[in-house]
């Protein structure tokens, strides 16, 4: 994406790298997918589509060696899940919109993300999020969140809630329709069996 098209502080990315990777049994962010650590793959796509990329994690030193120096680091103070991590990020980032991404999305597609970015300017001011939606629910860890969301986030977190699905049911959200290409892009690599898909992708390539 031509970053000259983005107004200053308009859109940045926030990548979540604070999970315990309990189902995988090892740190997902450092696992190689087609010879590139998954966190680095997500960073590369985010860097093409946004003005600046932030990583939020309790362990920045674990990942600094695999990412460029211009990457911005935020320390995750509480590891209470992605909703709290987004709230922490919103308090530290000055931008109109945040593209929130999990670190376990090895098939991210910059062309699809770019087509979504174009839609942000068309949204009415009351819309607080632009998020893909499947029949079974939202895909919140590959979505766009407006800075003003932090007010609602704080209320929900103060009530002890940690559910993105509940948050998105309570705020004005514009859903992004999902087709086959987007379903493929939203693949989360969470388990060793998911990792075996990499071999299938390599064969097709």
TIRO-2110 file (N, C-alpha, C; in Angstrom, 1 decimal):
// TIRO-2110
0.8, -1.2, 0.0, N, 1, A
0.0, 0.0, 0.0, CA, 1, A
0.9, 1.2, 0.0, C, 1, A
0.5, 2.3, -0.8, N, 2, A
1.2, 3.5, -0.8, CA, 2, A
0.8, 4.3, 0.5, C, 2, A
1.8, 4.4, 1.4, N, 3, A
1.5, 5.0, 2.7, CA, 3, A
1.3, 6.5, 2.6, C, 3, A
1.6, 7.1, 1.5, N, 4, A
1.3, 8.5, 1.3, CA, 4, A
-0.2, 8.8, 1.3, C, 4, A
-1.0, 7.7, 1.0, N, 5, A
-2.4, 7.8, 1.0, CA, 5, A
-3.0, 8.0, 2.4, C, 5, A
-2.2, 7.6, 3.4, N, 6, A
-2.7, 7.7, 4.8, CA, 6, A
-2.4, 9.0, 5.5, C, 6, A
-3.4, 9.6, 6.1, N, 7, A
-3.1, 10.8, 6.8, CA, 7, A
-2.3, 10.5, 8.1, C, 7, A
-1.6, 11.5, 8.5, N, 8, A
-0.7, 11.2, 9.7, CA, 8, A
-1.6, 10.8, 10.9, C, 8, A
-1.2, 9.8, 11.6, N, 9, A
-1.9, 9.2, 12.7, CA, 9, A
-3.3, 8.6, 12.4, C, 9, A
-3.5, 8.3, 11.1, N, 10, A
-4.8, 7.8, 10.7, CA, 10, A
-5.0, 6.4, 11.1, C, 10, A
-4.0, 5.5, 10.7, N, 11, A
-4.1, 4.1, 10.9, CA, 11, A
-2.8, 3.5, 11.3, C, 11, A
-2.8, 2.8, 12.4, N, 12, A
-1.6, 2.0, 12.8, CA, 12, A
-2.0, 0.6, 13.1, C, 12, A
-1.1, -0.3, 13.2, N, 13, A
-1.4, -1.7, 13.5, CA, 13, A
-0.9, -2.0, 14.9, C, 13, A
-1.6, -2.9, 15.6, N, 14, A
-1.2, -3.4, 16.9, CA, 14, A
-1.3, -4.9, 16.8, C, 14, A
-0.1, -5.5, 17.0, N, 15, A
0.0, -7.0, 16.9, CA, 15, A
0.1, -7.5, 18.3, C, 15, A
-0.8, -8.5, 18.6, N, 16, A
-0.8, -9.1, 20.0, CA, 16, A
0.2, -10.3, 20.0, C, 16, A
1.1, -10.2, 21.0, N, 17, A
2.1, -11.3, 21.1, CA, 17, A
2.3, -11.6, 22.6, C, 17, A
1.1, -11.7, 23.3, N, 18, A
1.2, -12.0, 24.7, CA, 18, A
0.5, -13.2, 25.2, C, 18, A
0.1, -14.1, 24.2, N, 19, A
-0.5, -15.3, 24.5, CA, 19, A
0.4, -16.4, 25.1, C, 19, A
-0.2, -17.4, 25.8, N, 20, A
0.6, -18.4, 26.4, CA, 20, A
0.9, -19.6, 25.4, C, 20, A
0.2, -19.6, 24.3, N, 21, A
0.4, -20.7, 23.3, CA, 21, A
0.3, -22.1, 23.9, C, 21, A
-0.7, -22.2, 24.8, N, 22, A
-0.8, -23.5, 25.6, CA, 22, A
-1.2, -24.6, 24.6, C, 22, A
-2.1, -24.4, 23.7, N, 23, A
-2.5, -25.5, 22.7, CA, 23, A
-1.4, -25.9, 21.8, C, 23, A
-0.5, -24.9, 21.5, N, 24, A
0.6, -25.2, 20.6, CA, 24, A
1.7, -26.0, 21.3, C, 24, A
1.9, -25.6, 22.5, N, 25, A
3.0, -26.2, 23.3, CA, 25, A
4.3, -25.5, 23.1, C, 25, A
4.4, -24.5, 22.3, N, 26, A
5.6, -23.7, 22.2, CA, 26, A
5.1, -22.3, 21.7, C, 26, A
6.0, -21.3, 21.7, N, 27, A
5.6, -20.0, 21.4, CA, 27, A
5.3, -19.8, 19.9, C, 27, A
4.0, -19.5, 19.7, N, 28, A
3.5, -19.4, 18.3, CA, 28, A
4.2, -18.3, 17.5, C, 28, A
4.5, -17.2, 18.2, N, 29, A
5.1, -16.1, 17.5, CA, 29, A
6.4, -16.4, 16.9, C, 29, A
7.2, -17.4, 17.5, N, 30, A
8.5, -17.7, 17.0, CA, 30, A
8.5, -18.9, 16.0, C, 30, A
7.4, -19.6, 15.9, N, 31, A
7.3, -20.8, 15.0, CA, 31, A
7.4, -20.3, 13.6, C, 31, A
8.2, -21.0, 12.8, N, 32, A
8.4, -20.7, 11.4, CA, 32, A
7.3, -21.3, 10.5, C, 32, A
6.8, -20.4, 9.7, N, 33, A
5.8, -20.8, 8.6, CA, 33, A
6.5, -20.5, 7.3, C, 33, A
6.8, -21.5, 6.5, N, 34, A
7.5, -21.3, 5.3, CA, 34, A
8.8, -20.5, 5.6, C, 34, A
9.5, -20.9, 6.6, N, 35, A
10.8, -20.4, 6.9, CA, 35, A
10.9, -19.0, 7.5, C, 35, A
9.7, -18.4, 7.9, N, 36, A
9.6, -17.1, 8.5, CA, 36, A
8.8, -17.2, 9.8, C, 36, A
9.3, -16.7, 10.9, N, 37, A
8.5, -16.7, 12.1, CA, 37, A
7.2, -16.0, 11.9, C, 37, A
6.2, -16.6, 12.5, N, 38, A
4.8, -16.1, 12.3, CA, 38, A
4.6, -14.7, 12.6, C, 38, A
5.2, -14.3, 13.8, N, 39, A
5.1, -12.8, 14.2, CA, 39, A
5.7, -11.9, 13.1, C, 39, A
6.8, -12.4, 12.5, N, 40, A
7.4, -11.6, 11.4, CA, 40, A
6.6, -11.5, 10.2, C, 40, A
5.9, -12.6, 9.9, N, 41, A
5.0, -12.6, 8.7, CA, 41, A
3.9, -11.6, 8.9, C, 41, A
3.3, -11.6, 10.1, N, 42, A
2.2, -10.7, 10.4, CA, 42, A
2.7, -9.3, 10.3, C, 42, A
3.9, -9.0, 10.9, N, 43, A
4.5, -7.7, 10.9, CA, 43, A
4.6, -7.2, 9.4, C, 43, A
5.1, -8.1, 8.6, N, 44, A
5.4, -7.6, 7.2, CA, 44, A
4.2, -7.2, 6.5, C, 44, A
3.1, -7.9, 6.7, N, 45, A
1.8, -7.5, 6.0, CA, 45, A
1.3, -6.2, 6.7, C, 45, A
1.3, -6.1, 8.0, N, 46, A
0.8, -4.9, 8.7, CA, 46, A
1.6, -3.7, 8.2, C, 46, A
2.9, -3.9, 8.0, N, 47, A
3.8, -2.8, 7.7, CA, 47, A
3.5, -2.2, 6.3, C, 47, A
2.9, -3.1, 5.4, N, 48, A
2.5, -2.7, 4.1, CA, 48, A
1.2, -1.9, 4.1, C, 48, A
0.4, -2.1, 5.1, N, 49, A
-0.9, -1.6, 5.1, CA, 49, A
-1.2, -0.4, 6.0, C, 49, A
-0.3, -0.1, 6.9, N, 50, A
-0.5, 0.9, 7.9, CA, 50, A
0.7, 1.9, 8.1, C, 50, A
0.5, 3.0, 8.8, N, 51, A
1.5, 4.0, 8.9, CA, 51, A
2.6, 3.5, 9.9, C, 51, A
2.3, 2.8, 10.9, N, 52, A
3.2, 2.3, 11.9, CA, 52, A
2.7, 1.0, 12.5, C, 52, A
3.7, 0.2, 12.9, N, 53, A
3.3, -1.1, 13.5, CA, 53, A
3.8, -1.2, 15.0, C, 53, A
2.9, -1.5, 15.9, N, 54, A
3.2, -1.7, 17.3, CA, 54, A
3.1, -3.2, 17.6, C, 54, A
4.0, -3.7, 18.5, N, 55, A
3.8, -5.0, 19.1, CA, 55, A
3.5, -4.8, 20.5, C, 55, A
2.5, -5.5, 21.1, N, 56, A
2.3, -5.4, 22.5, CA, 56, A
2.5, -6.8, 23.1, C, 56, A
3.4, -6.9, 24.1, N, 57, A
3.8, -8.2, 24.6, CA, 57, A
4.4, -8.0, 26.0, C, 57, A
4.3, -8.9, 26.9, N, 58, A
5.1, -8.8, 28.2, CA, 58, A
6.5, -9.1, 28.0, C, 58, A
6.9, -9.7, 26.8, N, 59, A
8.3, -10.1, 26.6, CA, 59, A
8.9, -9.6, 25.4, C, 59, A
9.1, -8.2, 25.3, N, 60, A
9.7, -7.7, 24.0, CA, 60, A
11.0, -8.2, 23.6, C, 60, A
11.9, -8.5, 24.6, N, 61, A
13.2, -9.0, 24.3, CA, 61, A
13.2, -10.3, 23.6, C, 61, A
12.2, -11.1, 23.7, N, 62, A
12.1, -12.4, 23.0, CA, 62, A
12.0, -12.2, 21.5, C, 62, A
11.4, -11.1, 21.1, N, 63, A
11.1, -10.9, 19.7, CA, 63, A
11.9, -9.9, 18.9, C, 63, A
12.6, -9.0, 19.6, N, 64, A
13.3, -7.9, 19.0, CA, 64, A
14.3, -8.4, 17.9, C, 64, A
14.9, -9.5, 18.1, N, 65, A
15.9, -10.0, 17.1, CA, 65, A
15.3, -10.4, 15.7, C, 65, A
13.9, -10.6, 15.7, N, 66, A
13.4, -11.1, 14.4, CA, 66, A
12.6, -10.0, 13.7, C, 66, A
12.6, -8.8, 14.3, N, 67, A
11.8, -7.7, 13.7, CA, 67, A
12.7, -6.5, 13.4, C, 67, A
12.4, -5.6, 12.5, N, 68, A
13.2, -4.4, 12.2, CA, 68, A
13.2, -3.4, 13.3, C, 68, A
14.2, -2.6, 13.4, N, 69, A
14.4, -1.6, 14.4, CA, 69, A
13.3, -0.6, 14.5, C, 69, A
12.7, -0.3, 13.4, N, 70, A
11.6, 0.7, 13.4, CA, 70, A
10.3, 0.2, 14.0, C, 70, A
10.2, -1.1, 14.3, N, 71, A
9.0, -1.6, 15.0, CA, 71, A
8.9, -0.9, 16.3, C, 71, A
7.7, -0.6, 16.7, N, 72, A
7.4, 0.1, 18.0, CA, 72, A
6.9, -1.0, 19.0, C, 72, A
7.4, -0.9, 20.2, N, 73, A
7.1, -1.9, 21.3, CA, 73, A
6.3, -1.3, 22.4, C, 73, A
5.3, -2.0, 22.8, N, 74, A
4.5, -1.7, 24.0, CA, 74, A
4.5, -2.8, 25.0, C, 74, A
4.8, -2.5, 26.2, N, 75, A
4.8, -3.6, 27.2, CA, 75, A
3.4, -3.9, 27.7, C, 75, A
3.0, -5.1, 27.6, N, 76, A
1.7, -5.6, 28.1, CA, 76, A
1.9, -5.8, 29.6, C, 76, A
1.1, -4.9, 30.4, N, 77, A
1.3, -4.9, 31.9, CA, 77, A
0.6, -6.1, 32.5, C, 77, A
-0.6, -6.5, 32.0, N, 78, A
-1.4, -7.6, 32.5, CA, 78, A
-1.7, -8.5, 31.4, C, 78, A
-1.4, -9.8, 31.6, N, 79, A
-1.7, -10.8, 30.5, CA, 79, A
-3.1, -11.4, 30.8, C, 79, A
-4.1, -10.6, 30.5, N, 80, A
-5.5, -10.9, 30.8, CA, 80, A
-6.3, -11.1, 29.5, C, 80, A
-5.6, -11.4, 28.4, N, 81, A
-6.3, -11.7, 27.2, CA, 81, A
-6.3, -10.5, 26.2, C, 81, A
-6.7, -10.8, 25.0, N, 82, A
-6.6, -9.8, 23.9, CA, 82, A
-7.5, -8.5, 24.1, C, 82, A
-8.6, -8.6, 24.8, N, 83, A
-9.4, -7.5, 25.1, CA, 83, A
-8.7, -6.4, 25.9, C, 83, A
-8.1, -6.9, 27.0, N, 84, A
-7.3, -6.1, 27.9, CA, 84, A
-6.1, -5.5, 27.2, C, 84, A
-5.4, -6.3, 26.3, N, 85, A
-4.3, -5.9, 25.6, CA, 85, A
-4.7, -4.7, 24.6, C, 85, A
-5.8, -4.9, 24.0, N, 86, A
-6.3, -3.8, 23.1, CA, 86, A
-6.5, -2.5, 23.9, C, 86, A
-7.1, -2.6, 25.1, N, 87, A
-7.4, -1.5, 25.9, CA, 87, A
-6.0, -0.8, 26.3, C, 87, A
-5.0, -1.6, 26.7, N, 88, A
-3.7, -1.0, 27.0, CA, 88, A
-3.1, -0.3, 25.8, C, 88, A
-3.3, -1.0, 24.6, N, 89, A
-2.7, -0.3, 23.4, CA, 89, A
-3.4, 1.0, 23.1, C, 89, A
-4.7, 1.0, 23.2, N, 90, A
-5.4, 2.3, 22.9, CA, 90, A
-5.0, 3.4, 23.8, C, 90, A
-4.6, 3.2, 25.0, N, 91, A
-4.2, 4.2, 25.9, CA, 91, A
-2.8, 4.7, 25.6, C, 91, A
-2.0, 4.0, 24.8, N, 92, A
-0.7, 4.4, 24.5, CA, 92, A
-0.4, 4.8, 23.1, C, 92, A
-1.4, 4.6, 22.2, N, 93, A
-1.3, 4.9, 20.8, CA, 93, A
-2.2, 6.1, 20.4, C, 93, A
-1.6, 7.0, 19.7, N, 94, A
-2.4, 8.2, 19.2, CA, 94, A
-2.7, 8.0, 17.8, C, 94, A
-3.9, 7.5, 17.4, N, 95, A
-4.2, 7.3, 16.0, CA, 95, A
-5.8, 7.2, 15.9, C, 95, A
-6.3, 7.5, 14.7, N, 96, A
-7.7, 7.4, 14.5, CA, 96, A
-8.2, 6.0, 14.6, C, 96, A
-7.5, 5.1, 13.9, N, 97, A
-7.9, 3.7, 13.9, CA, 97, A
-6.7, 2.8, 14.2, C, 97, A
-7.0, 1.6, 14.8, N, 98, A
-6.0, 0.6, 15.0, CA, 98, A
-6.4, -0.6, 14.3, C, 98, A
-5.5, -1.2, 13.5, N, 99, A
-5.7, -2.5, 12.9, CA, 99, A
-5.2, -3.6, 13.9, C, 99, A
-6.1, -4.3, 14.6, N, 100, A
-5.7, -5.3, 15.6, CA, 100, A
-5.4, -6.6, 14.9, C, 100, A
-4.3, -7.2, 15.2, N, 101, A
-3.9, -8.5, 14.6, CA, 101, A
-3.4, -9.5, 15.6, C, 101, A
-3.8, -10.7, 15.5, N, 102, A
-3.1, -11.8, 16.3, CA, 102, A
-1.8, -12.1, 15.6, C, 102, A
-0.9, -12.7, 16.4, N, 103, A
0.4, -13.1, 15.8, CA, 103, A
0.4, -14.4, 15.1, C, 103, A
-0.8, -15.1, 15.1, N, 104, A
-0.9, -16.4, 14.6, CA, 104, A
-1.7, -16.5, 13.3, C, 104, A
-1.5, -15.5, 12.4, N, 105, A
-2.2, -15.4, 11.1, CA, 105, A
-1.2, -15.5, 10.0, C, 105, A
-0.7, -16.7, 9.7, N, 106, A
0.4, -16.8, 8.7, CA, 106, A
-0.1, -16.5, 7.3, C, 106, A
-1.4, -16.5, 7.0, N, 107, A
-1.9, -16.4, 5.6, CA, 107, A
-2.4, -15.0, 5.4, C, 107, A
-2.1, -14.0, 6.2, N, 108, A
-2.6, -12.7, 6.0, CA, 108, A
-2.3, -12.2, 4.6, C, 108, A
-3.2, -11.4, 4.0, N, 109, A
-3.1, -11.0, 2.6, CA, 109, A
-3.2, -9.5, 2.6, C, 109, A
-2.1, -8.8, 2.1, N, 110, A
-2.1, -7.3, 2.2, CA, 110, A
-3.1, -6.7, 1.2, C, 110, A
-3.5, -7.4, 0.1, N, 111, A
-4.5, -6.9, -0.8, CA, 111, A
-5.8, -6.8, -0.2, C, 111, A
-6.2, -7.9, 0.5, N, 112, A
-7.5, -7.9, 1.2, CA, 112, A
-7.5, -6.8, 2.3, C, 112, A
-6.5, -6.7, 3.1, N, 113, A
-6.4, -5.7, 4.2, CA, 113, A
-6.5, -4.3, 3.5, C, 113, A
-5.8, -4.1, 2.4, N, 114, A
-5.9, -2.8, 1.8, CA, 114, A
-7.3, -2.5, 1.4, C, 114, A
-8.0, -3.4, 0.8, N, 115, A
-9.4, -3.2, 0.4, CA, 115, A
-10.3, -2.8, 1.6, C, 115, A
-10.0, -3.4, 2.8, N, 116, A
-10.7, -3.0, 4.0, CA, 116, A
-10.4, -1.6, 4.4, C, 116, A
-9.1, -1.2, 4.3, N, 117, A
-8.6, 0.1, 4.8, CA, 117, A
-9.4, 1.2, 4.0, C, 117, A
-9.6, 1.0, 2.7, N, 118, A
-10.3, 1.9, 1.9, CA, 118, A
-11.7, 2.2, 2.5, C, 118, A
-12.3, 1.2, 3.1, N, 119, A
-13.7, 1.3, 3.6, CA, 119, A
-13.8, 2.2, 4.9, C, 119, A
-12.6, 2.4, 5.6, N, 120, A
-12.7, 3.2, 6.8, CA, 120, A
-13.2, 4.6, 6.6, C, 120, A
-12.8, 5.2, 5.5, N, 121, A
-13.2, 6.6, 5.2, CA, 121, A
-14.7, 6.7, 5.0, C, 121, A
-15.3, 5.6, 4.6, N, 122, A
-16.7, 5.7, 4.3, CA, 122, A
-17.6, 5.4, 5.4, C, 122, A
-17.0, 5.1, 6.6, N, 123, A
-17.9, 4.8, 7.8, CA, 123, A
-18.4, 6.0, 8.4, C, 123, A
-19.6, 5.9, 8.9, N, 124, A
-20.2, 7.0, 9.7, CA, 124, A
-19.4, 7.2, 11.0, C, 124, A
-19.4, 8.3, 11.6, N, 125, A
-18.6, 8.6, 12.9, CA, 125, A
-19.0, 7.7, 14.0, C, 125, A
-20.2, 7.3, 14.1, N, 126, A
-20.6, 6.5, 15.3, CA, 126, A
-20.1, 5.0, 15.2, C, 126, A
-19.7, 4.6, 14.1, N, 127, A
-19.2, 3.2, 14.0, CA, 127, A
-17.8, 3.1, 14.7, C, 127, A
-17.7, 2.2, 15.6, N, 128, A
-16.5, 2.1, 16.4, CA, 128, A
-15.6, 1.0, 16.0, C, 128, A
-16.1, 0.1, 15.1, N, 129, A
-15.2, -1.0, 14.6, CA, 129, A
-15.7, -1.5, 13.3, C, 129, A
-14.7, -2.1, 12.5, N, 130, A
-14.9, -2.7, 11.2, CA, 130, A
-14.3, -4.1, 11.3, C, 130, A
-15.1, -5.1, 11.4, N, 131, A
-14.6, -6.5, 11.8, CA, 131, A
-15.2, -7.5, 10.9, C, 131, A
-14.4, -8.5, 10.5, N, 132, A
-15.0, -9.7, 9.7, CA, 132, A
-16.0, -10.4, 10.6, C, 132, A
-17.1, -10.9, 10.0, N, 133, A
-18.1, -11.7, 10.7, CA, 133, A
-18.5, -12.9, 10.0, C, 133, A
-18.3, -14.1, 10.7, N, 134, A
-18.7, -15.4, 10.2, CA, 134, A
-20.1, -15.6, 10.7, C, 134, A
-20.8, -16.7, 10.3, N, 135, A
-22.1, -17.0, 10.8, CA, 135, A
-22.1, -17.4, 12.3, C, 135, A
-20.9, -17.9, 12.7, N, 136, A
-20.8, -18.3, 14.1, CA, 136, A
-20.3, -17.2, 15.0, C, 136, A
-19.9, -16.0, 14.5, N, 137, A
-19.5, -14.9, 15.3, CA, 137, A
-18.4, -14.1, 14.6, C, 137, A
-17.9, -13.1, 15.4, N, 138, A
-17.0, -12.1, 14.9, CA, 138, A
-15.6, -12.7, 14.9, C, 138, A
-14.7, -12.2, 14.0, N, 139, A
-13.3, -12.5, 14.0, CA, 139, A
-12.5, -11.3, 14.4, C, 139, A
-12.5, -11.1, 15.8, N, 140, A
-12.0, -9.8, 16.3, CA, 140, A
-10.5, -9.5, 16.2, C, 140, A
-9.7, -10.6, 16.0, N, 141, A
-8.2, -10.4, 16.0, CA, 141, A
-7.7, -10.2, 14.6, C, 141, A
-8.6, -9.7, 13.7, N, 142, A
-8.1, -9.2, 12.4, CA, 142, A
-9.2, -8.1, 12.0, C, 142, A
-9.2, -7.1, 12.8, N, 143, A
-10.2, -6.0, 12.6, CA, 143, A
-9.7, -4.7, 13.0, C, 143, A
-10.5, -3.7, 12.7, N, 144, A
-10.2, -2.3, 12.8, CA, 144, A
-11.0, -1.7, 14.0, C, 144, A
-10.4, -0.9, 14.8, N, 145, A
-11.0, -0.3, 16.0, CA, 145, A
-10.7, 1.2, 16.1, C, 145, A
-11.8, 2.0, 16.3, N, 146, A
-11.6, 3.4, 16.4, CA, 146, A
-11.1, 3.8, 17.8, C, 146, A
-10.3, 4.8, 17.9, N, 147, A
-9.7, 5.3, 19.1, CA, 147, A
-10.8, 5.5, 20.2, C, 147, A
-11.9, 6.0, 19.8, N, 148, A
-13.0, 6.3, 20.8, CA, 148, A
-13.5, 5.1, 21.5, C, 148, A
-13.2, 3.9, 21.0, N, 149, A
-13.7, 2.6, 21.6, CA, 149, A
-13.2, 2.5, 23.0, C, 149, A
-12.1, 3.1, 23.4, N, 150, A
-11.5, 2.9, 24.7, CA, 150, A
-12.4, 3.2, 25.8, C, 150, A
-13.4, 4.1, 25.6, N, 151, A
-14.3, 4.5, 26.6, CA, 151, A
-15.2, 3.3, 26.9, C, 151, A
-15.8, 2.6, 25.9, N, 152, A
-16.6, 1.5, 26.1, CA, 152, A
-15.8, 0.3, 26.6, C, 152, A
-14.6, 0.2, 26.1, N, 153, A
-13.7, -0.9, 26.6, CA, 153, A
-13.5, -0.8, 28.1, C, 153, A
-13.2, 0.3, 28.6, N, 154, A
-12.9, 0.5, 30.0, CA, 154, A
-14.2, 0.1, 30.8, C, 154, A
-15.3, 0.4, 30.4, N, 155, A
-16.6, 0.1, 31.1, CA, 155, A
-16.7, -1.4, 31.2, C, 155, A
-16.5, -2.1, 30.0, N, 156, A
-16.7, -3.6, 30.0, CA, 156, A
-15.6, -4.3, 30.8, C, 156, A
-14.4, -3.8, 30.8, N, 157, A
-13.3, -4.4, 31.6, CA, 157, A
-13.6, -4.2, 33.1, C, 157, A
-14.0, -3.0, 33.4, N, 158, A
-14.4, -2.7, 34.8, CA, 158, A
-15.5, -3.7, 35.4, C, 158, A
-16.3, -4.1, 34.5, N, 159, A
-17.4, -5.1, 34.9, CA, 159, A
-16.8, -6.5, 35.0, C, 159, A
-15.5, -6.7, 34.6, N, 160, A
-14.9, -8.0, 34.7, CA, 160, A
-15.1, -8.8, 33.5, C, 160, A
-15.6, -8.2, 32.4, N, 161, A
-15.8, -8.9, 31.1, CA, 161, A
-14.5, -9.0, 30.3, C, 161, A
-14.3, -10.1, 29.6, N, 162, A
-13.1, -10.2, 28.8, CA, 162, A
-13.4, -10.8, 27.4, C, 162, A
-14.7, -10.7, 27.0, N, 163, A
-15.2, -11.3, 25.8, CA, 163, A
-15.3, -10.3, 24.6, C, 163, A
-14.6, -10.5, 23.5, N, 164, A
-14.7, -9.7, 22.4, CA, 164, A
-16.1, -9.8, 21.8, C, 164, A
-16.7, -11.0, 21.8, N, 165, A
-18.0, -11.2, 21.2, CA, 165, A
-19.0, -10.4, 21.9, C, 165, A
-18.9, -10.3, 23.3, N, 166, A
-19.9, -9.5, 24.0, CA, 166, A
-19.6, -8.0, 23.7, C, 166, A
-18.4, -7.6, 23.6, N, 167, A
-18.1, -6.2, 23.3, CA, 167, A
-18.7, -5.8, 22.0, C, 167, A
-18.5, -6.6, 21.0, N, 168, A
-19.0, -6.3, 19.6, CA, 168, A
-20.5, -6.4, 19.5, C, 168, A
-21.1, -7.1, 20.5, N, 169, A
-22.6, -7.1, 20.5, CA, 169, A
-23.2, -5.8, 21.1, C, 169, A
-22.3, -5.1, 21.8, N, 170, A
-22.8, -3.9, 22.5, CA, 170, A
-22.4, -2.6, 21.8, C, 170, A
-21.6, -2.6, 20.8, N, 171, A
-21.2, -1.3, 20.2, CA, 171, A
-21.6, -1.3, 18.7, C, 171, A
-21.6, -0.1, 18.1, N, 172, A
-21.8, 0.0, 16.7, CA, 172, A
-20.6, -0.6, 15.9, C, 172, A
-20.9, -1.6, 15.1, N, 173, A
-19.9, -2.3, 14.4, CA, 173, A
-20.3, -2.5, 12.9, C, 173, A
-19.4, -2.2, 12.0, N, 174, A
-19.7, -2.5, 10.6, CA, 174, A
-19.1, -3.9, 10.3, C, 174, A
-19.9, -4.9, 9.9, N, 175, A
-19.4, -6.2, 9.6, CA, 175, A
-18.7, -6.3, 8.2, C, 175, A
-17.6, -7.0, 8.1, N, 176, A
-17.0, -7.3, 6.9, CA, 176, A
-17.4, -8.7, 6.4, C, 176, A
-18.0, -8.7, 5.2, N, 177, A
-18.4, -10.0, 4.7, CA, 177, A
-17.2, -10.9, 4.4, C, 177, A
-17.4, -12.2, 4.5, N, 178, A
-16.3, -13.2, 4.4, CA, 178, A
-16.6, -14.1, 3.2, C, 178, A
-15.7, -14.2, 2.3, N, 179, A
-15.8, -15.2, 1.2, CA, 179, A
-14.7, -16.2, 1.4, C, 179, A
-14.5, -17.1, 0.4, N, 180, A
-13.5, -18.1, 0.5, CA, 180, A
-12.1, -17.6, 0.7, C, 180, A
-11.7, -16.6, 0.0, N, 181, A
-10.4, -16.0, 0.1, CA, 181, A
-10.1, -15.5, 1.5, C, 181, A
-11.1, -14.8, 2.1, N, 182, A
-11.0, -14.2, 3.4, CA, 182, A
-11.0, -15.3, 4.5, C, 182, A
-11.8, -16.3, 4.3, N, 183, A
-11.8, -17.4, 5.3, CA, 183, A
-10.4, -18.1, 5.3, C, 183, A
-9.8, -18.2, 4.2, N, 184, A
-8.4, -18.8, 4.1, CA, 184, A
-7.5, -17.8, 4.8, C, 184, A
-7.6, -16.6, 4.6, N, 185, A
-6.7, -15.6, 5.2, CA, 185, A
-6.8, -15.6, 6.7, C, 185, A
-8.0, -15.8, 7.2, N, 186, A
-8.2, -15.7, 8.7, CA, 186, A
-7.8, -17.0, 9.4, C, 186, A
-7.2, -17.9, 8.8, N, 187, A
-6.8, -19.1, 9.4, CA, 187, A
-5.8, -18.8, 10.6, C, 187, A
-6.2, -19.4, 11.8, N, 188, A
-5.3, -19.2, 13.0, CA, 188, A
-4.5, -20.5, 13.2, C, 188, A
-3.2, -20.3, 13.3, N, 189, A
-2.4, -21.5, 13.6, CA, 189, A
-2.2, -21.6, 15.1, C, 189, A
-3.0, -22.5, 15.7, N, 190, A
-3.1, -22.6, 17.1, CA, 190, A
-2.5, -23.9, 17.7, C, 190, A
-2.5, -25.0, 16.9, N, 191, A
-2.2, -26.3, 17.4, CA, 191, A
-1.1, -27.0, 16.5, C, 191, A
-0.5, -28.0, 17.0, N, 192, A
0.5, -28.8, 16.1, CA, 192, A
-0.2, -29.3, 14.8, C, 192, A
-1.5, -29.7, 14.9, N, 193, A
-2.2, -30.1, 13.7, CA, 193, A
-2.4, -29.0, 12.7, C, 193, A
-2.6, -27.8, 13.2, N, 194, A
-2.7, -26.6, 12.3, CA, 194, A
-1.4, -26.4, 11.6, C, 194, A
-0.3, -26.6, 12.3, N, 195, A
1.1, -26.4, 11.7, CA, 195, A
1.3, -27.4, 10.5, C, 195, A
0.7, -28.5, 10.6, N, 196, A
0.8, -29.5, 9.5, CA, 196, A
0.3, -28.9, 8.2, C, 196, A
-0.6, -28.0, 8.3, N, 197, A
-1.2, -27.4, 7.0, CA, 197, A
-0.1, -26.7, 6.2, C, 197, A
1.0, -26.2, 6.9, N, 198, A
2.0, -25.5, 6.2, CA, 198, A
2.6, -26.4, 5.1, C, 198, A
2.7, -27.7, 5.3, N, 199, A
3.3, -28.6, 4.3, CA, 199, A
2.3, -28.7, 3.1, C, 199, A
1.0, -28.6, 3.4, N, 200, A
0.1, -28.6, 2.3, CA, 200, A
0.1, -27.4, 1.5, C, 200, A
0.3, -26.2, 2.1, N, 201, A
0.5, -24.9, 1.4, CA, 201, A
1.7, -24.9, 0.6, C, 201, A
2.8, -25.5, 1.1, N, 202, A
4.1, -25.6, 0.4, CA, 202, A
3.9, -26.4, -0.9, C, 202, A
3.2, -27.5, -0.8, N, 203, A
3.0, -28.4, -2.0, CA, 203, A
2.2, -27.7, -3.1, C, 203, A
1.2, -26.9, -2.7, N, 204, A
0.4, -26.2, -3.6, CA, 204, A
1.2, -25.1, -4.3, C, 204, A
2.1, -24.5, -3.5, N, 205, A
2.9, -23.4, -4.0, CA, 205, A
3.9, -23.9, -5.0, C, 205, A
END
